[in-house]
Amino acid sequence: MNITLTEVAELRLRTFLKSKVDSPERGVRIGVNDGGCSGYEYEVKLARSPQADDIILDNGRIKLYVNPTNAALLDGIEVDYVEGLLESGFKFTNPNATDTCGCGKSFKAGDCTPAGVTCS
């Protein structure tokens, strides 16, 4: 399993971790939930430690925690952080996505995708 963080994304995540989580096992949980307008939506959370069955990736100076049930949908993604006048936040480039929403926060992955919810 491979997840790539751009330099900017890694810097932003390290900053969040240092200011919010005080634990030697701190890391970032990256996952996928049913939802969003395309069917799946990305989830990024700060974590004090991994869960028992997590896949642990040591990505530079950040530990990434991934639930094994999400691994196939996240393998090979690149996570970037963009800042702009109209939009700022994490941006995902996912080779497993067969379609993405205009907002970039949700995606489809072939026939296994759950029903999406219309963007509001």
LINSULKA-V291572 format. One record per pair of residues at least 12 apart in sequence whose ideal C-beta (glycine too) atoms are under 10 Angstrom apart, sorted by sequence separation. I is the first residue (numbers start at 1). J is the second residue. D is the distance in whole Angstrom. If there is no record, write none. Layout:
i=I j=J d=D
i=I j=J d=D
This chain:
i=16 j=28 d=8
i=30 j=42 d=7
i=31 j=43 d=4
i=54 j=66 d=6
i=55 j=67 d=8
i=79 j=91 d=7
i=80 j=92 d=8
i=92 j=104 d=7
i=96 j=108 d=10
i=97 j=109 d=6
i=98 j=110 d=5
i=30 j=43 d=7
i=31 j=44 d=8
i=50 j=63 d=8
i=54 j=67 d=6
i=55 j=68 d=6
i=78 j=91 d=9
i=79 j=92 d=6
i=80 j=93 d=7
i=91 j=104 d=6
i=92 j=105 d=8
i=94 j=107 d=6
i=96 j=109 d=5
i=97 j=110 d=9
i=98 j=111 d=9
i=106 j=119 d=9
i=13 j=27 d=9
i=14 j=28 d=9
i=29 j=43 d=7
i=30 j=44 d=6
i=31 j=45 d=8
i=49 j=63 d=9
i=50 j=64 d=10
i=51 j=65 d=7
i=53 j=67 d=7
i=54 j=68 d=8
i=78 j=92 d=7
i=79 j=93 d=8
i=89 j=103 d=10
i=90 j=104 d=9
i=91 j=105 d=9
i=92 j=106 d=10
i=96 j=110 d=8
i=98 j=112 d=10
i=99 j=113 d=8
i=105 j=119 d=9
i=13 j=28 d=5
i=29 j=44 d=7
i=30 j=45 d=8
i=50 j=65 d=5
i=53 j=68 d=6
i=55 j=70 d=9
i=64 j=79 d=9
i=77 j=92 d=6
i=78 j=93 d=4
i=79 j=94 d=10
i=89 j=104 d=9
i=90 j=105 d=9
i=92 j=107 d=8
i=94 j=109 d=8
i=98 j=113 d=8
i=101 j=116 d=8
i=28 j=44 d=6
i=29 j=45 d=5
i=47 j=63 d=8
i=49 j=65 d=8
i=50 j=66 d=9
i=51 j=67 d=7
i=53 j=69 d=9
i=54 j=70 d=10
i=55 j=71 d=6
i=77 j=93 d=6
i=78 j=94 d=8
i=87 j=103 d=9
i=89 j=105 d=8
i=97 j=113 d=9
i=103 j=119 d=7
i=13 j=30 d=10
i=28 j=45 d=7
i=29 j=46 d=8
i=30 j=47 d=10
i=47 j=64 d=9
i=50 j=67 d=10
i=57 j=74 d=10
i=76 j=93 d=9
i=77 j=94 d=5
i=78 j=95 d=9
i=87 j=104 d=9
i=99 j=116 d=10
i=102 j=119 d=8
i=10 j=28 d=10
i=27 j=45 d=10
i=28 j=46 d=6
i=29 j=47 d=5
i=47 j=65 d=6
i=74 j=92 d=9
i=76 j=94 d=7
i=77 j=95 d=7
i=101 j=119 d=7
i=9 j=28 d=10
i=27 j=46 d=8
i=28 j=47 d=7
i=55 j=74 d=9
i=75 j=94 d=9
i=76 j=95 d=5
i=77 j=96 d=8
i=26 j=46 d=7
i=27 j=47 d=5
i=44 j=64 d=10
i=45 j=65 d=9
i=55 j=75 d=10
i=59 j=79 d=9
i=74 j=94 d=7
i=75 j=95 d=8
i=76 j=96 d=7
i=77 j=97 d=9
i=26 j=47 d=7
i=27 j=48 d=8
i=29 j=50 d=8
i=73 j=94 d=8
i=75 j=96 d=7
i=25 j=47 d=8
i=26 j=48 d=6
i=27 j=49 d=8
i=29 j=51 d=8
i=74 j=96 d=8
i=82 j=104 d=9
i=5 j=28 d=9
i=23 j=46 d=10
i=25 j=48 d=7
i=26 j=49 d=7
i=27 j=50 d=7
i=31 j=54 d=10
i=73 j=96 d=6
i=23 j=47 d=9
i=24 j=48 d=9
i=25 j=49 d=4
i=43 j=67 d=10
i=72 j=96 d=7
i=73 j=97 d=9
i=3 j=28 d=10
i=5 j=30 d=10
i=21 j=46 d=5
i=23 j=48 d=4
i=24 j=49 d=9
i=25 j=50 d=7
i=29 j=54 d=8
i=20 j=46 d=5
i=21 j=47 d=7
i=22 j=48 d=8
i=23 j=49 d=6
i=3 j=30 d=6
i=19 j=46 d=10
i=21 j=48 d=6
i=27 j=54 d=9
i=30 j=57 d=9
i=43 j=70 d=9
i=16 j=44 d=9
i=20 j=48 d=10
i=21 j=49 d=10
i=42 j=70 d=10
i=17 j=46 d=6
i=27 j=56 d=8
i=28 j=57 d=10
i=30 j=59 d=10
i=16 j=46 d=6
i=17 j=47 d=9
i=27 j=57 d=9
i=40 j=70 d=9
i=77 j=107 d=10
i=13 j=44 d=8
i=25 j=56 d=9
i=27 j=58 d=9
i=28 j=59 d=9
i=42 j=73 d=10
i=27 j=59 d=9
i=42 j=74 d=9
i=13 j=46 d=8
i=40 j=73 d=7
i=28 j=62 d=6
i=29 j=63 d=10
i=30 j=64 d=6
i=31 j=65 d=9
i=32 j=66 d=9
i=73 j=107 d=8
i=9 j=44 d=10
i=27 j=62 d=6
i=28 j=63 d=7
i=29 j=64 d=8
i=30 j=65 d=7
i=31 j=66 d=7
i=32 j=67 d=9
i=42 j=77 d=9
i=44 j=79 d=8
i=26 j=62 d=9
i=27 j=63 d=3
i=28 j=64 d=6
i=29 j=65 d=5
i=30 j=66 d=6
i=31 j=67 d=6
i=73 j=109 d=6
i=26 j=63 d=7
i=27 j=64 d=6
i=28 j=65 d=7
i=29 j=66 d=7
i=30 j=67 d=9
i=32 j=69 d=9
i=33 j=70 d=9
i=42 j=79 d=9
i=72 j=109 d=8
i=25 j=63 d=7
i=27 j=65 d=5
i=28 j=66 d=10
i=29 j=67 d=8
i=31 j=69 d=9
i=32 j=70 d=5
i=31 j=70 d=5
i=32 j=71 d=10
i=73 j=112 d=8
i=25 j=65 d=9
i=30 j=70 d=8
i=31 j=71 d=10
i=32 j=72 d=10
i=72 j=112 d=9
i=73 j=113 d=10
i=29 j=70 d=10
i=32 j=73 d=5
i=31 j=73 d=9
i=32 j=74 d=6
i=31 j=74 d=8
i=17 j=61 d=9
i=30 j=74 d=6
i=17 j=62 d=7
i=32 j=77 d=10
i=44 j=89 d=9
i=13 j=59 d=9
i=14 j=60 d=9
i=16 j=62 d=10
i=17 j=63 d=9
i=44 j=90 d=6
i=13 j=60 d=10
i=14 j=61 d=6
i=30 j=77 d=8
i=13 j=61 d=9
i=14 j=62 d=6
i=42 j=90 d=8
i=44 j=92 d=9
i=10 j=59 d=7
i=11 j=60 d=10
i=13 j=62 d=5
i=30 j=79 d=7
i=42 j=91 d=10
i=9 j=59 d=10
i=10 j=60 d=5
i=11 j=61 d=10
i=42 j=92 d=5
i=10 j=61 d=7
i=11 j=62 d=10
i=13 j=64 d=9
i=28 j=79 d=9
i=3 j=55 d=10
i=5 j=57 d=10
i=10 j=62 d=6
i=42 j=94 d=8
i=4 j=57 d=10
i=7 j=60 d=9
i=9 j=62 d=9
i=1 j=55 d=6
i=3 j=57 d=6
i=5 j=59 d=5
i=40 j=94 d=9
i=1 j=56 d=10
i=2 j=57 d=8
i=4 j=59 d=7
i=5 j=60 d=7
i=1 j=57 d=7
i=3 j=59 d=6
i=4 j=60 d=10
i=5 j=61 d=10
i=40 j=96 d=10
i=2 j=59 d=9
i=5 j=62 d=7
i=40 j=97 d=8
i=5 j=64 d=8
i=38 j=97 d=8
i=39 j=98 d=10
i=30 j=90 d=9
i=32 j=92 d=10
i=38 j=98 d=9
i=39 j=99 d=9
i=40 j=100 d=10
i=41 j=101 d=9
i=3 j=64 d=6
i=38 j=99 d=6
i=40 j=101 d=10
i=30 j=92 d=9
i=32 j=94 d=9
i=38 j=100 d=6
i=39 j=101 d=9
i=41 j=103 d=10
i=42 j=104 d=9
i=43 j=105 d=10
i=1 j=64 d=9
i=3 j=66 d=7
i=37 j=100 d=10
i=38 j=101 d=4
i=42 j=105 d=6
i=32 j=96 d=10
i=36 j=100 d=10
i=37 j=101 d=5
i=38 j=102 d=9
i=41 j=105 d=6
i=42 j=106 d=7
i=1 j=66 d=7
i=36 j=101 d=6
i=37 j=102 d=8
i=38 j=103 d=9
i=40 j=105 d=10
i=41 j=106 d=4
i=42 j=107 d=8
i=13 j=79 d=8
i=37 j=103 d=7
i=38 j=104 d=10
i=40 j=106 d=6
i=41 j=107 d=8
i=1 j=68 d=9
i=12 j=79 d=10
i=36 j=103 d=8
i=38 j=105 d=9
i=39 j=106 d=7
i=40 j=107 d=5
i=3 j=71 d=10
i=12 j=80 d=10
i=13 j=81 d=8
i=37 j=105 d=8
i=38 j=106 d=4
i=39 j=107 d=7
i=40 j=108 d=7
i=1 j=70 d=10
i=9 j=78 d=9
i=10 j=79 d=9
i=12 j=81 d=5
i=36 j=105 d=6
i=37 j=106 d=6
i=38 j=107 d=5
i=39 j=108 d=5
i=40 j=109 d=6
i=1 j=71 d=5
i=9 j=79 d=5
i=10 j=80 d=10
i=11 j=81 d=8
i=35 j=105 d=9
i=36 j=106 d=3
i=37 j=107 d=10
i=38 j=108 d=5
i=39 j=109 d=8
i=1 j=72 d=9
i=3 j=74 d=6
i=8 j=79 d=10
i=9 j=80 d=5
i=10 j=81 d=9
i=12 j=83 d=9
i=35 j=106 d=7
i=36 j=107 d=8
i=37 j=108 d=10
i=38 j=109 d=9
i=2 j=74 d=9
i=3 j=75 d=8
i=4 j=76 d=8
i=5 j=77 d=10
i=6 j=78 d=7
i=8 j=80 d=6
i=9 j=81 d=4
i=34 j=106 d=10
i=36 j=108 d=10
i=40 j=112 d=9
i=1 j=74 d=7
i=2 j=75 d=6
i=3 j=76 d=8
i=4 j=77 d=7
i=5 j=78 d=8
i=6 j=79 d=7
i=7 j=80 d=9
i=8 j=81 d=5
i=9 j=82 d=9
i=33 j=106 d=9
i=39 j=112 d=9
i=40 j=113 d=6
i=1 j=75 d=5
i=2 j=76 d=6
i=3 j=77 d=6
i=4 j=78 d=5
i=5 j=79 d=5
i=6 j=80 d=4
i=7 j=81 d=9
i=8 j=82 d=8
i=32 j=106 d=9
i=39 j=113 d=4
i=40 j=114 d=7
i=1 j=76 d=9
i=2 j=77 d=8
i=3 j=78 d=8
i=4 j=79 d=7
i=5 j=80 d=8
i=6 j=81 d=7
i=8 j=83 d=8
i=32 j=107 d=9
i=38 j=113 d=7
i=39 j=114 d=5
i=41 j=116 d=9
i=2 j=78 d=10
i=3 j=79 d=7
i=4 j=80 d=9
i=5 j=81 d=9
i=6 j=82 d=10
i=12 j=88 d=10
i=38 j=114 d=10
i=39 j=115 d=7
i=40 j=116 d=9
i=41 j=117 d=9
i=12 j=89 d=9
i=13 j=90 d=9
i=32 j=109 d=9
i=38 j=115 d=10
i=39 j=116 d=5
i=12 j=90 d=8
i=36 j=114 d=10
i=38 j=116 d=5
i=39 j=117 d=9
i=34 j=113 d=9
i=35 j=114 d=8
i=37 j=116 d=5
i=38 j=117 d=9
i=34 j=114 d=4
i=35 j=115 d=10
i=36 j=116 d=6
i=37 j=117 d=6
i=9 j=90 d=6
i=33 j=114 d=10
i=34 j=115 d=9
i=35 j=116 d=8
i=36 j=117 d=7
i=37 j=118 d=6
i=38 j=119 d=9
i=8 j=90 d=10
i=9 j=91 d=8
i=34 j=116 d=9
i=35 j=117 d=7
i=37 j=119 d=4
i=8 j=91 d=10
i=9 j=92 d=10
i=34 j=117 d=10
i=36 j=119 d=8
i=37 j=120 d=9
i=6 j=90 d=10
i=5 j=90 d=10
i=6 j=91 d=9
i=6 j=93 d=10
i=3 j=92 d=10
i=4 j=93 d=9
